């Protein structure tokens, strides 16, 4: 019996009760019915593939995270919750999850619960093995990202046996990068944490969906701003490092909750080509004379974004054309550039485009 679903179904039959297996983060792993007994907690877990934070807090108050044996959770009639028995799923003194059995009439005796111990031990072994396998793959993915060519080549050779190109590389960034549970992502997705980035490697067709799923998993732990970038395709595992660096640039330019693709960046791809200080020295001089004139900076950006159209720029800024002409003349005076010159327009537009994304 090597399937967690089989284990849960066997437990439900053995103990004559509806059973649910959740991981230690209270995400649903498997469930089995037994009769029609159900309550809101079980319904929520099955329908949404996870229990709520309120349920987690309620149950953890009973010490289940450190328990080495069965724990009874009393009923709460006001909340409509039935009594249940929790069998911690532990391996080598580590809790990997919980096997829950609805037991409102307390028909599951201590003897019966003990008979289920081999099932929870087997489930714990399988979940521990899955964790180890995922960790091993995460370490190999990290090896693909190192600056050492020999380490990257070795990791690529090992992963080539189980992964088939092409690949998409995604980056999720947050001020406080919390843990990302790889069990809750498809098996053909690799993930690791590297230099503050959550990095995912996935089939290109699934990449956008995987990014959003990973974002939601992070937000479930802590609702803080997250920024995502995506690069695709990488034709070989040896291209994953470059894919990561490009996806990282895309994430750097994204708004909270947005996923930017490398292909959408345009001139912002230059952020990959040099460090911020070097780019600033090369690109930002045209802006220095506009410092302290935010309305002129906004006017210049809007005018250039509108491809030099006076009509569209005036409408976007909600100003009269004469006011716009006056501002454009003032911009030329301060910067020494001619907005009738294509090269000068390019220099100013590039500076305005890069400036918000340079950390200098």
N, C-alpha and C positions, 0 to 999 in steps of 0.2 A: 504494500500500500504506500505509494510514493507521491500521492496527490493530496494536497491540503483539503480539497473539496471532499475527497473520499473520507478523510479523517473526520471532518465535521459531520458528514452524514452518518458515519459509524457511531460517533459520540451521541448524536441525537437519538439513534435507535437504541443504543445501550442504556442511556439514562432516561429515555422516554420523555424528551423535552425538546422544544425548539432550540437550535444551537446557532451561535454566531461566532466566527473567528475574526478578530480585529488585530491589527498590528499595534505596536506600542504607542503610535500616534493616533490611535482610534480610527484608522481607515479600514474599511471592510476588506477582508481577504476571501472569506467564503461563508456561506450560511446554508442551513438545512431546516426545513419545516418539520413539524411533528404535531399534527392536529391543527387547530385554528387559533391557538393561543398567540396573542401578539399585543404589544403595547407601543406607545409613541416612540420610545427610544429605539426599539427594534425596527419599526417602520422607517424612521429617519435614517438609520444606518444602511438599510437595504436600498431605499430609494435614492439617497444622495451619496452612497458609497463611503460614508463617514459619519461618526457621531458629532454632535455639536460640542463647542468648547464648554458650554454649561454642563453637559452630561459628563464630559471628561473630568471637570473639576469636582462634580458631585461624587463620581465613583472613586477618583483618586484620594478623596478624603478618607476612604476606608482602608488605605494602605496597600492597594493592590500592586503598586509599582515595585514594592519590596517584598511582597508576600511570597512565601515558598510553598504554600498550600492553598486549598480552597478558601474563598472569602465569600460570605453571604452578604448580599446587599438587600436591605429591607425594602418593603413596598412603600410607596408614597401615594396613598389613595387620592389626595388632593391634586397631584400632578398626573394621575392616571397611570403611574408606573407600577409594574408588577415586581414582586420579589424575584431575585435572580441569584444564581450561583456563578462565581467567577473562578475559573481554573487558570492561574497564571501559566503562560507558555514560556518556560525558562530552559536555557541550556548553558552549562558552565557558569551558573550564578548570574546570568544576564537575562533580563526579561525581554522577549521578542514580541510578545503579544498577549492576548487574553481570549480564552474560550468561554463564552457566555451561554448560560442555559437558563431559560425562564423556568422558575420553580416557585410559583406563588403558593402552592399548597405544601411546600417543603417535603415532597415525596422522594427527593434525592437524598439518600442517607450518606453518612460518612463512608460506609463500606462501598456503596455504589460509586461515589465520587472517586474513591481509591482505585476502583477498577478501570477508571478512565485515565489513570496516570500514564500508562504506556502510550495512549493516544496523544496526550499533551507533550510527552517527551519526544515522540516522533515528529509532531508538528514543530516543536522547538528546534530539533535538528535540521529539518528542512528549511525553516526560516533562517536559521543561523548560516546554513550553507548558501542560501540565496544571497544573504548579506555579504558573505565572504567573496562569493563569485562576483557580485557587483562591485565590491571594493577592489578586487583584483583588476577588473576591467577599468575602473576609475583610475587606478595607479598607472595602468598602461596608457590610458589617454593622457594623463599628466606627462608621461615620458615623451609622447608625441609633441608636446608643447615646449619642451626644454630647448635651450640654445645649443645643446650638444648634438651634432649630427649623428654620432655613433649610437647614442641612446635612442634617438628618434628612429634610426634605421632598424634597430633591434625590435623596438616596440611595433613598428609597422609590419615587420615580418611575422611577429606573433599574432597580431590582430588580423592579418590578411587571411588567416585560416577560418575566421568566423564572421568577417564583415565583407560586404560586397559594395564597391563604389557604384555610383557617385554618392557623395556625402554633402550634407549641409551642416554648417557650423553656426551655432547661436551663442550669444553672450547675454546673460542677465546680470545687471549691476544694481546694487542697492548700497546705501550708506552703511548698513549693518547686514552683511550677507549671512543670513541664517542657514541652517542645514536644509538640504533638499533631499527628500526621501526618494531614492531611485526605484524602489519597489513600485511606486505609484506612476511610473512612466513605462511605456512599452519596452519589451525586452530588447528590441533592436536599437534602443537609444542608449548611448554612453553619456555619462555625466561626471564631472569632477569640479572641484573648486581650485582655481589657480590664479594667483596674484589678485585675489579679491573678486574674481569673476566666477560666476557659475557658468560653466561651459557645457554645451550639449552638442553631441554629434548624432545626426538623425538622417533618415532617408529624405531627400529634398521634397518629395510629395507630402510628407507629414510634418515638415519642419514648422510651418506657421502654427499649426494646431498644437504641436509639442511645446512651443515657446509659451503659448497662452496657458496650457496646462501647468507648466512649471511655474509660471508667474503666479497662478492662483494658489499653488502649493506654498509658495513663499509668503503670499499675503495672508494665508490662513494662519501662519505662525505669527506674523507681525505685519500689520497694515502700514507699510511705509512705501515711499515712492520707489518704483522699479523701472529700469530702462533696458530695453532689449535691442540687440542688433543681430542681423542675420546675413551670412555670406553663403552663396551657393552658385555653382557646384564646385566641390573639390573632386577631381578625377582620381585621386590616389590618396592613401593615408599619409604619404609624405608631404601633402599639401595642407594638412590640417593646421599646422602652426600658422602658416600665412593666412588661412581662412579665419583662424581665431583673431589674429591681429586686425584683419579687415572688419570682422564682425564687432570687434571691440570699438573701433572707430565709429561704426554705425550706431552702437549703443550710446556712445558718448554724445552723439548729436540728437538722440531721441528725447521726446517729451515723456513725462511720467505716464506709464500705461501704454506707450506707443512702441511698436517694433519697426525700426528703420532697417532697410536693406542696403547693402553696399551699392547695389546698382542704382539706387535712388539718390545717392549723395552728390553727384555732380562734382563741383569744385571742392567740396568738403573731403573728397578722397585724398587731397593733399595733406590732410592730417596724418596720413599713414607714412608720408614720405620724409618727414623730418620732425625733430623735436619742436615743442611749442616755441621755445626761445628763438630758434633759428627761423621758423616760419614768421614769427612776429617781426623780427628784424627785417625780413625780406618783403613782407606784405603790408605791414601796418603803417608805414610812414605817411601815406596819404590821409590817414584818419587823425593824425596828431593835431593838425590845425583845427579840426572840428570838435576837439574836446571842449566841453563847456557849452556846446551849442546843440543840445539834444534835438531841438526841432529841425535844425539843419541836417543832422545825421539821419533822422527819420525821413526827411524829404529826399535826401540823396538815395537812401536805400529803396524807398518806394519808387522813385523815378527810374532807377536802374532795374528794379524788379519788373517794372511795367514797360521795359524795353524802350525807355525814352519817350513814351507817349505822354504828351502834355495833358490831353483830355482825360485819360485814365488816371494819371497821377493826381490831377486836381480833384477828380471825383473821389479817389481813395482817401485823400487827405481832407476832403471837405473844405477846400479853399478856392478862392477865385484864381483865375489864370494869371492875373497880374501879380497876385501875391506869390504864386508859384514861380513866375519868371524872376521876381525879385530875389527869392530864396536861392534859386539856381545860380543867379549871378553872384550872390554872396558866397556860395559854395566854391565857385571858381576863383573868387578873389582870395579866399582863405587857403585853399589847397594848392593854388597855382596850376590847377589842371583845367583842361578845356573839355566840357561835356559834349562838344561837337566832335571830339577825337575818339575814335574807337579804342585806341590803346589806353588813353587816359580813363575812359569809362571802364575798361576791363580792370585796370589797376585799382580803381576806387571800389568797384563792385566786389572784387576779390577780397579786398581789405574788410569791407562791410560783412561779407559772408563768413570769413574766418574768425573775425574778432570775438564773437560771442562764445566760441568754442576753444579759445586759447587760454591756458592757465598760466598767465605771466603777469 
